[in-house]
Amino acid sequence: MADKEDPKKGKRSKGTSKEVCGYPLSIFFIVVNEFCERFSYYGMRAVLVLYFKYFLRWDDDLATSIYHTFVALCYLTPILGAIVADSWLGKFKTIIYLSIVYAIGQVAMAVSAIHDITDTDRDGTPDNMTFHVVLSMVGLLLIALGTGGIKPCVAAFGGDQFGDHQEKQRRTFFSVFYLCINGGSLLSTIITPILRAQNCGIYSKQKCYSLAFGVPAALMMVALVVFILGSGMYYKAKPQGNIMLDVCKCIGFAIKNRYRHRGNQYPKRKHWMDWAEEKYEKLLIAQIKMVLKVLFLYIPLPMFWTLFDQKGSRWTLQATTMNGDFGLLVIQPDQMQTVNPILILTLVPVMDSLIYPLIKKCGLNFTPLKRMTVGMILAALAFVCAAVVQLQIDKTLPVFPSASQVQLKLLNMGNKTVTVQLQDNEPAILAPAQVSDEYFVFDTDQITVLATAGSTTVHRGISFTKGKRQKLLLPLDLNKEWVQIDDLNSKPEEGNNAIRFVNGKNAEVNVSSAVANFGIIQPFHYSNYSLIKNGKVTFNLQSGSESCEYSRDFGFGSSFTFLIPNNLTFGQNCQEEITSAEDIKPNSVHMALQIPQYFFITAGEVMFSVTGLEFSYSQAPSNMKAVLQAGWLFTVAIGNFIVLIVAELAKLPKQWAEYVLFASLLVAVCIIFSIMAYFYTYIDPAEIEAQFKKVDDDDEDDKSKQQKAEIEMVKRDSVSSSEDDEKSK
């Protein structure tokens, strides 16, 4: 099909782009652009909360707060983007300019995650954290402006490319467009956590957040380039003015006019919007009334998004304390978010083709508002599931000392059984190369210890630093120095295992492995902790010309101290002779237990979000669907702000209690929404608009008839006047 040009403007006319299989060629550039942009956004967002926690070293609450502030901004800026596109730049230029801003923000995030930039002492930790925080916050602000600003433009711009004769193709385009959103989300939440888990760096190897942010930045640049390449094929509609501004002006005038005429001497009107009749058309006022009726129903909706968007924050943090070993593959905590898009792609067709028709056959009137109510209940159930999982996790977590406590374990490095009497405790009997099973807890920073081995008895005072876990190493000769070493006061980060060795031999021992090198350990001394991933690790122990191997399978998030006993016999294998002290148990609650909560939240999303958009579209006047879309996105933003408010005000000490609180709040809001929905009357906006247009047409006809009658009267008067003049002559 030949391209047609508008001869007056020299621009492409609507629906005249080259076609491929009946579709405008231009929309293929738009579809690729959307896929890359969604990959960029969701890929960055998937690892964001872990970047806050492990790179910027923020606690869980601050990481959650900043995460939800960012998401809220992403859903506030679409209103700005729509106004700029419709009133000033047009959709095409708005997408171009804000995509550039978007890409700059993604690059800023990637640069902010390069630890070597400020790591002057080469220890793997940034020395100027302020630089990284400021740069990442600037990057997130630009991303929020970019992704939110183009959100209302891209789909609408794609729809503009179709002519009136391509209605079927337009509907297919929107289906493919939605598929690209979920496809980009799915792939990115699989790939970027894998990139994050890699080690990279110039001077020291750390988790590769820079690569996890860099790939989305590259995809955003690809999205921008692809969109620009299609520039010559696009139909670019000129800005026609933004209906949201007209709506706001009309509402503002009605409120102001009502306030001016608030006295009893003024007659009341049926609806407060009727006070705008002095300035605005009745059709516009009627359309705004329809919109306000739906927006009133939106008031309880933010609470759903309060729960829904915690998938990327609280649920991801919950997964860091779980076991991600699925046998054939190991799932990263941030990869669990992929369950959502997978279930979306599964549940949407199942609901539409099976569940809803089955309910209809049962004679039940499952209206859109009823579906949304059920969606809220399912989301609340998801958080009940999350609370149950959290209770199971809490049972496996170690109890670390408070600021006024000390925890102590005993390790016998000698060849004889040692009896240790700790202050205010029962005697502990330790066999050779044995460690006490549990930590002893003290509320003081100094205790007395009585140790007996054979005929040797030693009485000593031990000093502690409160708030710490420690291990007391009892040497072969109790009269020699007793060594106190600090144990970890928290779970190892990112599911790693913290491993160290204690040398009980009277000779140097070099300990190494393929994943960590512990170096040469002096007699009766210990190594530093090394972080090791899950899986089987073989350690090589070498002393002089002698060596042996020790293998161990590790899970997630454990801490071990391995004792090389004094009587160790070197050989090919020393598996049975190494003593292991499990200071922190590995994560034992499996990530698979999160699947039910993801199922319920996704089923709730399908019934709430998909149905809600459909309901809003059906109840919106023809020219105000964008207004309700903006209102819908605004509820998402408010929902994310509610996370901050509730989390800050509640200050609950247990995470499971916070989950229950959010579930309870949503149930309460759900009851309110169901009551509001019960009294809602469904309307047909097209029918109402047609009635007003008919009235206007009738008014026009009446005016036309009146004008004709007046003209006839003028003609008659003119004729009569002429006849009178003739007679007078």
C-alpha positions in Angstrom: 0.0 0.0 0.0 1.4 3.3 -1.0 2.1 6.0 1.6 -0.2 9.0 1.6 0.8 12.4 2.6 -1.3 15.2 3.9 -0.7 17.8 1.1 -1.5 20.7 3.3 0.8 19.7 6.2 3.3 17.5 4.5 2.7 14.9 7.3 1.5 11.3 7.2 -2.2 10.9 7.5 -3.8 8.6 10.0 -3.9 4.9 9.0 -1.7 5.4 5.9 1.6 3.8 7.0 3.0 0.8 5.1 1.2 -2.3 6.2 2.4 -5.8 7.1 -0.3 -8.4 7.3 -2.8 -5.7 7.6 -1.0 -3.8 10.4 0.7 -0.5 10.1 4.5 -1.1 10.0 5.0 1.7 12.5 3.4 -0.2 15.3 6.2 -2.8 15.2 8.6 -0.2 16.4 6.2 0.8 19.2 5.8 -2.8 20.3 9.6 -3.4 20.4 10.0 -0.1 22.2 7.5 -1.1 24.9 9.1 -4.5 25.4 12.5 -3.0 26.0 11.2 -0.2 28.2 9.3 -2.6 30.4 12.4 -4.9 30.6 14.4 -1.8 31.7 11.9 -0.7 34.4 11.0 -4.1 35.9 14.6 -5.3 35.7 15.9 -2.3 37.6 13.0 -2.5 40.1 13.5 -6.3 40.7 16.9 -5.7 42.4 16.2 -2.3 43.8 15.3 -3.1 47.4 18.3 -5.5 47.7 20.6 -2.7 46.4 19.3 -0.5 49.1 19.9 -3.1 51.8 23.2 -4.6 50.8 25.0 -1.9 48.8 23.8 1.3 50.4 23.6 -0.6 53.8 20.1 0.6 54.7 17.9 -1.3 57.1 14.8 -3.1 56.0 12.4 -0.3 57.0 14.3 2.5 55.2 14.8 0.3 52.1 11.1 -0.4 52.0 10.2 3.2 52.5 12.4 4.5 49.7 11.3 1.7 47.4 7.6 2.6 47.8 8.3 6.3 47.5 9.9 5.6 44.1 7.0 3.4 43.0 4.5 6.1 44.1 6.3 8.7 42.0 6.2 6.4 39.0 2.4 6.4 39.2 2.0 10.2 40.0 4.0 11.4 37.0 1.7 9.9 34.3 -0.7 12.8 35.0 2.1 15.3 34.2 3.0 13.3 31.1 -0.6 13.3 29.8 -1.0 17.0 30.3 2.4 17.8 28.5 1.5 15.5 25.6 -2.0 16.7 25.1 -1.5 20.4 25.7 2.0 21.2 24.5 4.4 18.7 22.9 2.2 16.0 21.5 2.7 12.3 22.2 5.7 11.7 19.9 7.9 14.5 21.3 6.9 13.7 24.9 7.9 10.1 24.4 11.3 11.1 22.9 12.2 13.7 25.4 11.1 11.8 28.5 12.8 8.6 27.2 16.1 10.5 27.1 15.5 11.6 30.7 14.6 8.0 31.5 17.8 6.6 29.9 20.0 9.1 31.8 18.3 8.0 35.1 19.1 4.3 34.3 22.7 5.2 33.5 23.0 7.1 36.8 21.7 4.1 38.7 24.3 1.8 37.0 27.1 4.2 37.8 25.9 4.6 41.4 26.3 0.9 41.9 30.1 0.8 40.9 31.7 0.4 44.3 35.3 0.9 42.9 34.6 4.6 42.1 35.0 5.6 45.8 36.7 2.5 47.1 40.1 4.2 47.7 41.4 1.6 50.2 40.4 -1.3 47.9 38.6 -3.2 50.6 35.4 -3.7 48.5 33.4 -1.2 50.4 32.7 2.3 49.1 34.4 5.0 51.2 32.1 7.8 50.1 28.6 6.4 50.5 27.0 9.9 50.2 28.1 10.0 46.5 26.4 6.7 45.8 23.2 7.6 47.7 22.9 11.0 46.0 23.6 9.7 42.5 21.1 6.8 42.9 18.4 9.1 44.2 18.9 11.5 41.3 18.7 8.4 39.0 15.5 7.2 40.5 13.9 10.6 40.3 14.7 10.8 36.6 13.4 7.2 36.0 10.2 8.0 37.8 9.7 11.1 35.7 10.6 9.2 32.5 8.7 6.0 33.0 5.6 7.7 34.4 5.6 10.5 31.9 5.6 8.1 28.9 3.2 5.6 30.4 -0.1 7.3 29.2 1.5 8.2 25.8 2.9 5.0 24.3 -0.2 2.9 24.1 -2.3 5.8 23.0 0.3 6.7 20.4 0.2 3.1 19.1 -3.6 3.3 18.8 -3.3 6.5 16.8 -1.5 4.6 14.0 -4.6 2.7 13.0 -7.2 4.0 10.7 -11.0 3.7 11.2 -11.0 0.6 8.9 -8.5 -1.2 11.2 -10.5 -1.5 14.4 -9.9 -5.3 14.6 -6.1 -4.8 14.2 -6.2 -2.1 16.9 -7.8 -4.4 19.4 -5.1 -7.1 18.6 -2.4 -4.5 19.0 -3.5 -3.6 22.5 -3.5 -7.4 23.4 0.0 -7.7 22.0 1.0 -4.5 23.8 -0.2 -6.0 27.2 1.7 -9.2 26.4 4.9 -7.2 25.8 4.5 -5.6 29.2 4.3 -9.0 30.9 6.9 -10.5 28.7 9.4 -7.8 29.5 8.6 -8.0 33.1 9.0 -11.8 33.2 12.3 -11.9 31.4 13.8 -9.0 33.3 12.9 -10.4 36.7 14.6 -13.7 35.7 17.8 -12.1 34.2 18.7 -9.1 36.4 18.8 -11.1 39.7 21.2 -13.5 38.0 23.4 -10.6 36.9 23.2 -9.2 40.4 24.4 -12.5 41.9 27.6 -12.4 39.9 30.8 -11.0 41.3 32.5 -8.1 39.5 34.8 -5.2 40.1 38.1 -3.7 39.1 40.0 -3.9 42.4 37.8 -6.2 44.5 35.0 -8.5 43.5 31.5 -7.7 44.9 27.9 -8.4 44.0 27.4 -6.9 40.5 24.6 -4.4 41.0 26.2 -2.2 38.4 25.6 -4.9 35.8 22.1 -5.6 37.0 21.3 -1.9 36.5 23.5 -1.5 33.4 21.6 -4.0 31.3 18.3 -2.3 31.9 20.0 1.0 31.0 21.2 -0.5 27.8 17.7 -1.8 27.0 16.3 1.7 27.6 18.7 3.1 25.1 17.7 0.4 22.6 14.0 1.3 23.2 14.8 5.0 22.5 16.8 4.2 19.3 14.1 1.8 18.0 11.4 4.4 18.6 13.3 7.1 16.8 14.0 4.8 13.8 10.3 4.5 13.2 9.8 8.3 13.2 9.2 8.7 9.5 6.4 6.2 9.5 4.4 7.5 12.5 1.1 9.4 12.3 1.7 12.3 14.8 -1.4 13.9 16.0 -1.2 17.5 17.1 -1.9 18.4 20.7 -5.7 18.9 21.1 -5.7 20.2 24.6 -6.0 18.1 27.8 -9.5 17.1 28.9 -8.2 16.8 32.5 -7.6 20.5 32.6 -11.1 21.2 31.3 -12.5 18.9 34.0 -10.6 20.6 36.8 -11.6 24.0 35.6 -15.3 23.1 35.4 -15.2 21.5 38.9 -13.3 24.5 40.3 -15.9 26.9 38.8 -18.8 24.8 40.2 -17.3 24.9 43.7 -16.5 28.6 43.5 -20.0 29.4 42.1 -21.7 27.3 44.8 -19.7 29.1 47.5 -20.8 32.5 46.1 -24.4 31.5 46.2 -24.4 29.8 49.5 -27.2 31.9 51.0 -30.8 30.6 51.6 -32.2 33.1 49.1 -30.6 31.1 46.2 -32.6 28.1 45.0 -31.0 24.7 45.5 -29.9 22.6 42.5 -30.1 18.8 42.1 -26.3 18.3 42.0 -23.5 20.6 43.1 -21.9 20.3 39.6 -25.1 22.1 38.3 -23.6 25.3 39.6 -21.3 25.2 36.6 -24.2 25.6 34.1 -23.6 29.4 33.9 -20.3 28.9 32.1 -20.1 25.3 30.8 -22.2 23.1 28.6 -24.7 20.7 30.1 -23.1 17.7 28.3 -19.7 18.4 29.8 -21.3 18.7 33.3 -23.1 15.4 32.8 -19.9 13.7 31.7 -18.1 15.0 34.8 -20.9 13.7 37.0 -20.4 10.3 35.5 -16.6 10.5 36.1 -17.1 11.7 39.7 -19.4 8.8 40.4 -16.7 6.3 39.4 -13.9 8.3 41.2 -16.0 8.1 44.4 -15.7 4.3 44.1 -12.0 4.7 43.8 -11.6 6.1 47.3 -11.0 2.6 49.0 -8.9 1.2 46.1 -5.4 2.4 47.2 -5.4 -0.2 50.0 -5.3 -3.0 47.5 -2.1 -1.5 46.0 -0.7 -1.0 49.4 -0.5 -4.8 49.7 0.1 -5.6 46.1 3.3 -3.6 45.6 5.0 -5.1 48.6 5.9 -8.1 46.4 9.0 -6.1 45.5 9.9 -5.0 49.0 8.8 -6.9 52.0 8.2 -10.2 50.2 11.7 -10.0 48.5 13.3 -9.3 51.9 11.4 -12.2 53.3 12.8 -14.5 50.6 16.4 -13.5 51.7 15.8 -15.6 54.9 14.6 -18.6 53.0 16.0 -21.6 51.2 16.0 -21.2 47.4 17.4 -24.6 46.4 14.9 -26.1 44.0 17.1 -29.0 43.0 18.0 -28.4 39.4 18.3 -24.6 39.9 18.8 -22.2 42.7 16.3 -19.3 42.9 17.6 -15.8 44.0 15.3 -14.0 46.4 14.5 -11.3 43.9 13.7 -13.9 41.2 10.6 -15.1 43.2 8.8 -12.0 41.7 8.7 -13.9 38.4 5.9 -16.0 39.8 3.6 -13.0 39.4 3.9 -12.5 35.6 3.9 -16.3 35.0 0.7 -16.6 36.9 -0.7 -13.5 35.1 -0.2 -15.1 31.7 -1.8 -18.3 33.0 -4.7 -16.9 35.1 -6.1 -14.2 32.7 -7.1 -16.7 30.0 -8.3 -19.3 32.6 -10.5 -16.6 34.3 -11.9 -15.3 31.0 -12.5 -18.6 29.3 -13.3 -20.9 32.2 -14.0 -19.4 35.6 -16.3 -16.5 34.6 -18.4 -18.5 32.1 -18.8 -21.2 34.7 -20.0 -18.7 37.3 -22.4 -17.3 34.7 -23.8 -20.8 33.9 -24.5 -21.2 37.6 -26.9 -18.2 37.4 -24.7 -15.9 39.5 -24.5 -12.3 38.5 -20.8 -11.8 39.0 -20.6 -8.1 38.3 -17.3 -6.2 37.8 -17.6 -4.6 41.3 -18.2 -8.0 42.9 -15.1 -9.3 41.1 -13.1 -6.4 42.5 -14.4 -7.2 46.0 -13.3 -10.8 45.7 -9.9 -9.6 44.4 -9.4 -7.6 47.6 -10.3 -10.6 49.7 -7.7 -12.7 47.8 -5.1 -10.1 48.4 -5.8 -10.1 52.1 -5.5 -13.9 52.1 -2.1 -13.5 50.4 -0.9 -11.5 53.3 -2.3 -14.0 55.8 -0.2 -16.6 53.9 2.8 -14.3 54.1 2.3 -14.0 57.9 2.1 -17.8 58.3 5.3 -18.2 56.3 7.0 -15.5 58.4 6.0 -17.3 61.6 7.8 -20.4 60.3 10.8 -18.3 59.4 10.9 -16.7 62.8 11.1 -20.1 64.5 14.4 -20.8 62.6 16.0 -17.5 63.2 18.7 -17.2 65.9 18.0 -15.0 69.0 20.9 -12.5 69.0 21.9 -10.7 72.2 20.2 -7.5 73.1 22.3 -4.4 73.9 22.5 -5.4 77.5 23.3 -9.0 77.0 26.3 -11.2 76.1 26.2 -14.7 74.5 29.1 -17.1 74.9 30.0 -20.5 73.4 32.9 -22.7 74.7 35.3 -24.6 72.4 37.7 -27.2 73.8 40.8 -27.2 71.7 42.7 -29.8 73.9 43.0 -33.5 74.0 41.3 -33.9 77.4 37.8 -33.5 78.6 37.2 -30.1 80.2 34.6 -29.3 82.9 33.8 -25.6 82.8 31.8 -23.9 85.6 30.4 -20.6 84.3 29.1 -18.0 86.8 25.4 -18.8 87.7 25.2 -21.8 85.3 25.4 -25.6 85.6 28.8 -27.1 84.8 29.5 -27.7 81.1 31.4 -30.9 80.2 33.3 -30.7 76.9 34.9 -33.7 75.3 38.2 -33.2 73.4 37.7 -30.9 70.3 34.1 -30.3 71.3 32.0 -27.1 71.3 29.1 -26.3 73.6 25.7 -26.9 71.9 24.1 -23.6 72.8 25.1 -20.1 73.7 25.2 -19.1 77.4 23.5 -15.8 78.0 24.7 -13.2 80.5 23.4 -9.9 81.6 26.8 -8.7 82.8 30.0 -7.7 81.1 32.2 -9.7 83.4 32.0 -13.3 84.8 34.2 -15.8 86.5 35.1 -19.1 84.9 36.4 -22.3 86.5 37.9 -24.8 84.1 39.2 -28.3 85.0 41.1 -30.7 82.8 42.5 -33.8 84.5 44.4 -32.5 87.5 44.6 -28.9 86.2 42.2 -26.4 87.5 42.2 -22.7 86.4 40.1 -19.9 87.8 39.8 -16.7 85.7 37.8 -13.6 85.2 36.4 -12.9 81.7 35.4 -9.5 80.4 32.9 -9.0 77.5 31.5 -6.3 75.3 27.8 -6.2 75.7 25.6 -6.8 72.7 28.0 -9.4 71.2 28.2 -13.1 70.6 31.6 -14.6 71.4 33.4 -17.9 71.5 35.9 -18.8 74.3 38.8 -21.0 73.0 40.2 -23.2 75.7 43.7 -24.2 74.8 45.5 -27.5 75.2 47.2 -26.1 78.3 44.6 -24.3 80.4 47.3 -22.2 82.0 48.1 -20.5 78.7 46.1 -17.7 77.2 42.4 -18.1 76.7 41.3 -16.5 73.4 37.9 -14.8 72.9 36.7 -14.4 69.4 33.7 -12.5 68.1 30.9 -14.5 66.4 28.5 -13.0 63.9 25.7 -10.8 65.4 23.4 -11.2 62.4 22.6 -13.6 59.6 25.1 -13.6 56.7 23.8 -11.4 53.9 22.2 -12.5 50.6 22.0 -16.1 51.6 25.8 -16.6 51.9 27.4 -18.8 54.5 30.0 -17.3 56.9 32.9 -19.8 57.4 36.1 -19.7 59.5 38.6 -22.2 60.8 40.3 -22.5 64.2 43.7 -24.1 64.3 44.1 -26.4 67.3 47.4 -27.9 66.2 50.8 -26.8 67.4 51.8 -26.0 63.8 50.8 -23.7 61.0 47.9 -24.9 58.7 47.1 -23.4 55.3 43.4 -23.7 54.5 42.1 -23.0 50.9 39.3 -23.9 48.6 38.2 -23.1 45.0 35.8 -20.4 46.3 37.8 -18.9 49.3 41.3 -18.8 50.6 41.6 -18.7 54.4 45.4 -18.3 54.3 47.9 -19.6 56.9 46.4 -20.0 60.4 48.9 -19.8 63.2 48.9 -22.4 66.0 45.9 -22.0 68.4 44.6 -19.1 66.4 41.7 -18.5 63.9 41.0 -17.2 60.5 38.6 -14.4 59.5 35.2 -15.2 58.1 34.8 -15.9 54.4 31.5 -15.8 52.6 30.6 -18.9 50.6 27.6 -19.6 48.4 25.4 -22.6 48.9 26.5 -26.0 47.5 29.3 -28.5 48.2 32.7 -27.0 49.0 36.0 -29.0 49.4 38.6 -27.4 51.6 42.3 -28.3 51.3 44.3 -28.3 54.6 48.0 -28.3 54.4 50.7 -28.3 57.1 54.3 -28.6 55.8 54.3 -31.5 53.3 51.2 -33.1 54.7 47.7 -32.3 53.5 44.1 -33.6 53.5 40.7 -32.6 52.2 37.4 -31.8 54.0 34.1 -31.4 52.2 30.9 -29.9 53.3 27.5 -29.1 51.8 26.2 -25.7 52.7 22.7 -24.3 52.5 21.7 -20.6 52.8 22.5 -18.1 55.5 24.5 -20.3 58.0 27.6 -19.6 60.0 30.1 -22.3 60.9 33.4 -22.5 62.9 35.5 -25.5 62.0 38.1 -26.7 64.5 41.3 -28.4 63.2 42.0 -30.7 66.2 45.4 -31.1 67.8 45.5 -34.8 67.0 44.5 -34.4 63.4 46.0 -37.1 61.2 46.8 -35.8 57.7 46.0 -38.1 54.8 43.8 -38.2 51.7 40.7 -37.5 53.8 40.1 -35.9 57.2 36.4 -35.8 56.9 35.7 -37.4 60.3 38.2 -35.5 62.3 37.2 -31.9 61.7 34.8 -30.5 64.4 32.1 -28.2 63.1 30.3 -25.7 65.3 27.0 -24.5 63.8 26.8 -20.9 65.2 23.9 -19.9 62.9 21.5 -22.4 61.4 21.0 -22.3 57.6 17.7 -21.1 56.2 15.4 -24.1 56.4 12.0 -22.6 55.3 11.8 -23.2 51.5 11.0 -20.4 49.1 8.3 -22.6 47.6 6.1 -21.7 50.6 5.9 -18.2 49.1 4.0 -19.6 46.0 0.6 -19.7 47.7 0.8 -16.0 48.6 1.9 -15.1 45.1 -1.0 -17.2 43.7 -3.5 -15.3 45.9 -2.1 -11.9 45.2 -2.0 -12.6 41.4 -5.5 -14.0 41.3 -6.5 -10.9 43.3 -4.8 -8.7 40.7 -6.6 -10.4 37.8 -10.0 -10.0 39.5 -9.3 -6.5 40.8 -7.0 -4.7 38.3 -8.0 -6.2 35.0 -11.7 -6.0 36.0 -11.3 -2.5 37.4 -9.8 -1.1 34.2 -12.6 -2.8 32.2 -15.2 -1.3 34.6 -13.7 2.1 34.4 -13.6 2.1 30.7 -17.3 1.0 30.4 -18.5 3.6 32.8 -16.5 6.5 31.4 -17.8 9.0 28.9 -16.2 8.7 25.4 -13.9 11.7 25.9 -13.0 11.1 29.6 -11.5 7.7 29.6 -8.1 9.2 30.1 -9.3 11.0 33.2 -10.4 7.8 34.8 -7.1 6.2 33.7 -5.3 9.0 35.5 -7.5 8.4 38.6 -6.7 4.7 38.5 -2.9 5.3 38.4 -3.3 7.9 41.2 -4.8 5.1 43.5 -1.6 3.1 42.9 0.5 6.0 44.0 -1.6 6.6 47.1 -1.4 2.9 48.0 2.4 3.0 48.0 2.4 6.1 50.2 0.1 4.2 52.6 2.8 1.6 53.1 5.1 4.3 54.4 2.5 5.7 56.7 1.3 2.4 58.2 4.8 1.0 58.6 6.0 4.2 60.3 3.0 4.6 62.6 2.6 0.9 63.5 6.3 0.2 64.4 5.5 -3.5 65.0 8.4 -5.5 66.3 7.4 -8.6 64.4 7.1 -8.8 60.6 4.3 -11.3 60.7 2.2 -8.9 62.8 2.7 -6.2 60.1 1.4 -8.6 57.5 -1.7 -9.4 59.6 -2.2 -5.6 60.1 -2.2 -4.9 56.4 -4.5 -7.9 55.7 -6.9 -6.6 58.4 -6.9 -3.1 57.0 -7.7 -4.4 53.5 -10.6 -6.6 54.8 -12.0 -3.5 56.5 -11.7 -1.4 53.4 -13.2 -4.3 51.4 -16.3 -4.2 53.5 -16.7 -0.5 52.9 -16.1 -0.9 49.2 -18.7 -3.7 49.0 -21.3 -1.4 50.6 -20.5 1.4 48.2 -20.7 -1.1 45.3 -24.1 -2.3 46.4 -25.6 1.1 46.0 -23.8 1.8 42.7 -26.0 1.9 39.6 -24.4 0.9 36.3 -24.9 3.4 33.5 -24.5 3.5 29.7 -22.4 6.7 29.1 -23.1 6.6 25.4 -26.9 6.6 26.0 -26.7 9.5 28.4 -24.5 11.5 26.0 -26.9 10.7 23.2 -29.8 12.1 25.2 -28.0 15.3 25.8 -27.0 15.6 22.2 -30.6 15.0 21.2 -31.7 17.8 23.5 -29.1 20.0 22.0 -30.2 19.1 18.5 -33.9 19.8 19.5 -32.8 23.1 20.9 -30.9 23.8 17.7 -34.1 22.9 15.7 -36.2 25.2 17.9 -33.7 28.0 17.5 -33.6 27.4 13.7 -37.5 27.4 13.5 -37.6 30.5 15.6 -35.0 32.2 13.4 -37.0 31.2 10.3 -40.2 32.5 11.8 -38.5 35.8 12.6 -37.2 36.0 9.0 -40.7 35.3 7.7 -42.1 38.0 9.9 -39.5 40.4 8.7 -40.3 39.5 5.1 -44.1 40.0 5.7 -43.5 43.3 7.3 -41.3 44.3 4.4 -44.0 43.3 1.9 -46.8 45.0 3.8 -44.7 48.1 4.0 -44.1 48.1 0.3 -47.8 47.6 -0.5 -48.7 50.5 1.8 -46.2 52.7 0.0 -47.8 51.7 -3.4 -51.3 52.5 -2.1 -50.1 55.9 -0.8 -48.8 56.7 -4.2 
